Amino acid sequence: MRRLILLRHAKSDWPEGIADLERPLSARGRGAAPLMGRYLAREGLVPDRVLVSPARRTRETWDLVCAEVDGIPQPVSEPRIYEASAARLLGVLREQPDACHTLLLIGHNPGFEDLADTLVQHGSAAARGAMEEKFPTGAVAVIDLPVDKWAEIVPETGRLDRFVTPRMLAGET
């Protein structure tokens, strides 16, 4: 069994004259990212490996999330996550080392939403409905994959364990 945690970067800002790759988090994003980090820590969702898009907003999300989670590994910057299609993301997943059982990806839409749609076949109706409605910034999808090696992942075999957004957790702080 392998576990994939997809974390879409927190809400970003759109400063004029700044390239997309260098867009920072907004104030709302800087508040949501630690909230999601605390959720991951509380739920024991600590990955063996972390891949982060090189975009500034994903790196800033990572910095705020990891400050809340003990025992989290150093991230690997993975350029193929930036502006990636579901097919490219699936290729990245299939290349992961067998020693990794829980993988956290921090990246972008529409690729993350499309990847989740590609992988998930089972799971709670409520979680699937929420994810299908929208995969907002800061959202976490936890997908369990019934394979022994990442290279064995195939579409429509995953089970959505949970789907959580910053808005769902906002009342808990």
KAHUVEN-V638040 format. One line per field, one symbol per residue. psi: psi as a letter, one per 30 degrees, with the letter a starting at -180 (. if undefined). A space follows every 10 residues. Layout:
# KAHUVEN-V638040
psi: ???
This chain:
# KAHUVEN-V638040
psi: kkkkjkjkll kllikkgkle fgkllleeef eeeeeeeeee eeggijlfkk kklfkeeeee eeeeefffjk gklklkkjff fkhkleeeee eeeffkkffk ejkkkjbllf eeeeeeeeek fllkeeeeee efekilkflk kjkkkilfke fgkllhflkj eljkleeefe ff.
